[in-house]
Amino acid sequence: MNAPNLKPLIDECDRALIVATQGGLPLVARPYHALAEQLGLSADEVMRRLRAMVDGGVIRRIGAVPNHYAIGWTANGMTVWDVDDALVDQLGQQVGALDFVTHCYRRPRARPVWPYNLFAMVHGASRDECAEKAGQIRALLGAACQGSDILYSTRILKKTGLRLGS
């Protein structure tokens, strides 16, 4: 379906900026300046456009994505929780705010096989460390938690988001 009266959310310059950064920012001291030079813009314009796309919801965020194994986190556990549906959003916000939780989200259950509706990723130097962090989450969830498990990573899969063609 074509919507000719709708204004695009991004222009060609924004699209070029997305394509230039979708694999990551340049690993140089001044990445926005390097992008500016590559795209024929000023560094201020690069930063203004990126900020506008974040503020407008076109891109979610700009941030580092570390290799957990390379920084010593060899135990990576997705903690899964069976939390009272009436409280899962409120408690999920609190779990997601913990400094050791890298991402937290709600997902639908698939009963009877999968009772879990809250997911929170934790990392540590050992499985014991991840279990200790899961214990802190369990204490926060209190009586609203009816069950849990920890699913440990066994290998790194390449993580990428949507990619635009050049």
C-alpha positions as CSV (number, residue, x, y, z in Angstrom):
1,M,0.0,0.0,0.0
2,N,1.4,3.3,-1.0
3,A,0.8,6.4,1.1
4,P,1.8,9.4,-1.2
5,N,0.6,12.1,1.2
6,L,2.8,10.9,4.1
7,K,6.0,12.7,4.7
8,P,9.0,10.3,5.2
9,L,10.5,10.3,8.7
10,I,14.0,10.6,7.3
11,D,15.6,12.3,4.3
12,E,18.4,10.9,2.1
13,C,21.0,12.5,4.3
14,D,19.6,10.7,7.4
15,R,19.4,7.5,5.5
16,A,23.1,7.8,4.5
17,L,24.0,8.5,8.2
18,I,22.1,5.4,9.2
19,V,23.9,3.2,6.6
20,A,27.2,4.7,7.7
21,T,26.6,3.9,11.4
22,Q,24.6,0.7,11.4
23,G,27.7,-1.4,11.7
24,G,28.9,0.8,14.6
25,L,30.6,4.2,15.0
26,P,34.1,4.5,13.6
27,L,36.6,3.4,16.2
28,V,38.5,6.7,16.3
29,A,39.0,9.5,18.8
30,R,36.4,11.7,17.1
31,P,33.8,9.4,15.5
32,Y,31.3,12.1,14.7
33,H,33.9,14.1,12.9
34,A,35.0,11.0,10.9
35,L,31.3,10.5,9.9
36,A,31.0,14.2,9.0
37,E,34.0,14.0,6.7
38,Q,32.7,10.8,5.1
39,L,29.2,12.3,4.5
40,G,30.2,15.9,3.7
41,L,28.5,17.3,6.8
42,S,29.7,19.2,9.9
43,A,30.2,17.2,13.1
44,D,27.5,19.3,14.7
45,E,25.1,18.4,11.9
46,V,25.9,14.7,12.3
47,M,25.2,14.9,16.1
48,R,22.0,17.0,15.5
49,R,20.6,14.5,13.0
50,L,21.4,11.5,15.2
51,R,19.8,13.2,18.2
52,A,16.7,14.1,16.2
53,M,16.4,10.4,15.0
54,V,16.7,9.1,18.6
55,D,14.2,11.7,19.8
56,G,11.8,10.9,17.0
57,G,12.0,7.1,17.5
58,V,13.7,6.4,14.2
59,I,16.6,4.9,15.9
60,R,16.4,3.5,19.5
61,R,19.7,4.4,20.9
62,I,23.4,5.0,20.4
63,G,25.5,2.9,22.7
64,A,28.4,0.5,23.1
65,V,27.8,-3.3,22.6
66,P,30.6,-5.0,24.4
67,N,31.8,-8.6,23.8
68,H,30.9,-10.0,27.3
69,Y,33.5,-12.8,27.0
70,A,36.3,-10.3,26.2
71,I,35.6,-8.3,29.3
72,G,35.6,-11.3,31.6
73,W,31.9,-12.1,31.8
74,T,32.1,-15.8,30.8
75,A,28.8,-16.7,32.5
76,N,25.9,-15.0,30.7
77,G,22.5,-16.0,32.0
78,M,19.0,-15.1,30.8
79,T,17.0,-15.2,34.0
80,V,13.3,-16.1,33.3
81,W,10.5,-15.4,35.8
82,D,6.9,-16.4,36.3
83,V,5.6,-13.1,37.7
84,D,2.0,-12.2,38.5
85,D,0.6,-10.5,35.4
86,A,-1.0,-7.7,37.4
87,L,2.5,-6.7,38.7
88,V,4.9,-7.7,35.8
89,D,5.1,-4.2,34.2
90,Q,5.8,-2.5,37.5
91,L,8.3,-5.1,38.7
92,G,9.9,-5.4,35.3
93,Q,10.7,-1.6,35.5
94,Q,12.4,-2.2,38.8
95,V,14.4,-5.2,37.6
96,G,15.4,-3.4,34.5
97,A,16.8,-0.5,36.6
98,L,19.2,-2.9,38.5
99,D,22.8,-2.0,37.6
100,F,23.7,-5.6,36.8
101,V,20.7,-6.2,34.4
102,T,21.7,-5.4,30.8
103,H,18.2,-5.8,29.3
104,C,14.8,-6.7,30.7
105,Y,11.6,-7.4,28.9
106,R,8.1,-8.9,29.1
107,R,7.1,-11.8,26.8
108,P,3.9,-13.9,26.5
109,R,3.8,-17.2,28.2
110,A,3.4,-20.5,26.3
111,R,1.7,-22.7,28.9
112,P,1.9,-25.4,29.9
113,V,5.5,-25.7,28.5
114,W,6.8,-22.1,29.2
115,P,5.3,-20.3,32.2
116,Y,7.7,-17.4,32.2
117,N,6.7,-13.8,31.3
118,L,9.6,-11.7,32.5
119,F,13.2,-12.0,31.2
120,A,16.3,-10.3,32.5
121,M,19.9,-10.8,31.3
122,V,22.7,-10.9,33.8
123,H,26.4,-11.5,33.3
124,G,29.2,-12.6,35.6
125,A,32.6,-14.2,35.9
126,S,30.9,-17.4,37.0
127,R,27.6,-19.1,37.1
128,D,27.6,-18.6,40.9
129,E,27.9,-14.9,40.3
130,C,24.9,-15.0,38.0
131,A,22.9,-17.1,40.5
132,E,23.7,-14.5,43.2
133,K,22.4,-11.8,41.0
134,A,19.3,-13.9,40.2
135,G,18.8,-14.1,44.0
136,Q,18.7,-10.3,44.2
137,I,16.1,-10.3,41.5
138,R,14.0,-12.9,43.3
139,A,14.2,-10.9,46.5
140,L,12.9,-7.8,44.6
141,L,10.1,-9.8,43.0
142,G,9.0,-11.3,46.3
143,A,5.6,-13.1,46.5
144,A,4.8,-12.0,42.9
145,C,7.3,-14.6,41.6
146,Q,5.9,-18.1,41.2
147,G,9.0,-19.6,39.5
148,S,12.2,-19.0,37.7
149,D,15.2,-20.4,35.8
150,I,18.5,-19.3,34.4
151,L,19.3,-20.1,30.8
152,Y,23.1,-19.8,30.2
153,S,24.7,-18.8,26.9
154,T,26.9,-21.5,25.3
155,R,28.2,-19.4,22.4
156,I,28.1,-15.9,21.0
157,L,25.8,-15.3,18.1
158,K,26.3,-12.1,16.0
159,K,23.7,-9.6,17.2
160,T,22.5,-7.1,14.6
161,G,19.4,-5.0,14.2
162,L,17.7,-4.0,11.0
163,R,20.1,-3.2,8.2
164,L,19.4,-0.7,5.4
165,G,20.9,-1.3,2.0
166,S,23.2,1.4,0.7
